[in-house]
Amino acid sequence: MYVKPEFRGKGIARSLICEALSLARSVPELKQVNLCANARNLTAIKLYESLGFKAFGHEPGSMLINGELQDEIHMYLRLADG
Ligand SMILES: CC(C)(COP(=O)(O)OP(=O)(O)OC[C@H]1O[C@@H](n2cnc3c(N)ncnc32)[C@H](O)[C@@H]1OP(=O)(O)O)[C@@H](O)C(=O)NCCC(=O)NCCS
């Protein structure tokens, strides 16, 4: 998910992920949604947590960005029981 800097803080990311989750919930066979976020990206992580996502893993050095290893947080959201 990416929102151009000039459009940030207007609820676009929240709308995007809510729409994606609404689509996911319309598929009965879909039980869970997983995602990952850069561990430094607290804005994104808080947004996902506010929608019910829970962290289940911290992957050290998941990405090499400009020669620097960066960690990722893995998260899941259970859509239905079972
Ligand atoms: C993370 C990102 C997608 C958020 O997009 P956005 O459209 O600005 O987000 P929204 O306006 O929907 O805001 C979502 C929540 O984050 C909060 N938020 C947004 N920008 C923030 C900031 N700079 N600092 C703190 N909180 C912030 C908002 O208050 C909102 O919370 P609320 O709904 O409880 O009020 C955007 O900053 C981005 O594209 N970043 C670069 C790419 C990236 O990091 N993608 C995520 C990869 S996992």
The ligand as an ORCA input file, in Angstrom:
! r2SCAN-3c Opt
* xyz 0 1
  C       1.335      4.366      5.619
  C       0.528      5.133      4.573
  C      -0.001      4.114      3.537
  C      -0.655      5.816      5.280
  O      -1.465      6.471      4.280
  P      -2.503      7.642      4.635
  O      -3.484      7.735      3.512
  O      -1.781      8.873      5.003
  O      -3.207      7.053      5.944
  P      -4.607      7.526      6.527
  O      -4.821      8.980      6.227
  O      -5.678      6.561      6.108
  O      -4.354      7.391      8.065
  C      -4.355      6.120      8.705
  C      -4.079      6.319     10.184
  O      -2.707      6.658     10.372
  C      -2.584      7.907     11.065
  N      -1.495      8.642     10.453
  C      -1.365      8.980      9.150
  N      -0.212      9.617      8.945
  C       0.413      9.678     10.167
  C       1.639     10.212     10.617
  N       2.492     10.827      9.781
  N       1.958     10.092     11.914
  C       1.121      9.468     12.776
  N      -0.077      8.948     12.396
  C      -0.425      9.049     11.112
  C      -3.903      8.613     10.866
  O      -4.172      9.470     11.955
  C      -4.881      7.467     10.767
  O      -5.297      7.069     12.045
  P      -6.840      7.255     12.454
  O      -7.637      6.693     11.303
  O      -6.943      6.477     13.712
  O      -7.026      8.723     12.610
  C       1.362      6.228      3.889
  O       1.995      7.015      4.860
  C       2.389      5.683      2.920
  O       2.097      5.439      1.741
  N       3.623      5.492      3.402
  C       4.695      4.967      2.547
  C       4.458      3.538      2.109
  C       4.175      2.631      3.273
  O       4.793      2.760      4.317
  N       3.229      1.715      3.062
  C       2.852      0.732      4.068
  C       3.626     -0.520      3.832
  S       3.191     -1.768      5.029
*
